[in-house]
Amino acid sequence: MLNERNPRQENFEEVIVHELLHLKLYPLDQITEGLIYSNYEEGSKAFDFAYAQFMTSLEITVEELTKCFLMQYGDNKELSYGRCKDMKSFDELFDGLKPLK
């Protein structure tokens, strides 16, 4: 939700693109959540781990797609990245890995 009185993010274009990408990815989101719920007991360590990893990956993916879209097509290229601003980007996750041959 956009909150003009007390905004958490200043780039409303970023927020809108981010949320629209969540809508686009919703079917995949539901499949993955369904698999987690059907294979792990809710509240177990395995469930909590799988769910947390999925949600973290989902948010990083949406933020990266948002960044790519706005860098190419956005009017406002000042990005806040919301709660993901302290997480590594996909590019940074691969830093230090040896290329596959």
C-alpha positions in Angstrom: 0.0 0.0 0.0 1.2 3.5 -0.8 1.3 5.8 2.2 1.7 9.4 1.2 1.7 10.7 4.8 4.4 8.5 6.2 6.0 6.7 3.2 8.4 3.9 3.8 9.8 4.3 0.3 10.1 7.4 -1.7 9.9 6.0 -5.2 6.3 5.0 -5.7 7.1 3.8 -9.2 9.4 1.2 -7.6 6.7 0.1 -5.2 4.1 -0.3 -7.9 6.5 -2.3 -10.2 7.6 -4.4 -7.3 4.0 -5.3 -6.3 3.0 -5.9 -9.9 5.8 -8.4 -10.2 4.5 -10.2 -7.1 1.2 -10.5 -8.9 2.9 -11.9 -12.0 4.8 -14.4 -9.9 1.8 -15.4 -7.7 1.1 -18.7 -9.4 4.7 -19.8 -8.8 4.5 -18.5 -5.3 1.4 -20.6 -4.6 3.0 -23.8 -6.1 6.1 -23.4 -4.0 4.2 -22.6 -0.8 1.9 -25.6 -1.5 5.0 -27.9 -1.8 6.4 -26.6 1.4 3.2 -27.1 3.3 2.6 -30.5 1.9 6.1 -31.8 2.6 7.0 -30.3 5.9 5.1 -30.1 9.2 4.2 -26.5 9.9 6.3 -25.1 12.7 9.1 -27.7 12.3 12.6 -26.6 11.8 12.6 -28.0 8.3 9.4 -26.1 7.5 10.7 -22.8 9.0 13.9 -23.2 7.0 12.3 -24.0 3.7 9.7 -21.2 4.1 12.3 -18.6 5.1 14.6 -19.5 2.2 11.7 -19.4 -0.2 10.5 -16.0 1.0 14.0 -14.6 1.0 14.6 -15.8 -2.6 11.2 -14.5 -3.7 11.9 -11.0 -2.4 15.4 -10.9 -3.8 14.1 -12.1 -7.2 11.3 -9.5 -7.2 13.7 -6.7 -6.2 16.2 -7.7 -8.9 13.5 -7.8 -11.6 12.2 -4.4 -10.3 15.7 -3.0 -10.5 16.2 -4.3 -14.1 12.8 -3.0 -15.2 13.2 0.5 -13.7 16.8 0.9 -14.9 15.6 0.2 -18.4 12.2 1.9 -18.4 11.7 3.8 -15.2 11.4 7.6 -14.9 12.8 7.5 -11.3 16.0 5.5 -11.1 16.6 6.2 -7.4 15.8 2.9 -5.8 15.3 2.2 -2.1 15.0 -1.7 -2.3 12.8 -1.6 0.7 13.6 -4.4 3.2 16.0 -6.1 0.7 18.5 -3.1 0.6 20.9 -4.9 3.0 20.7 -8.3 1.1 23.2 -9.2 -1.5 22.0 -8.9 -5.1 22.1 -11.9 -7.4 25.3 -10.6 -8.9 27.0 -10.4 -5.5 25.8 -13.9 -4.6 28.1 -15.2 -7.4 31.2 -13.2 -6.3 34.1 -15.5 -5.7 32.6 -18.5 -7.5 34.7 -20.2 -10.1 33.1 -20.4 -13.6 31.9 -23.8 -14.7 33.8 -25.3 -17.5 
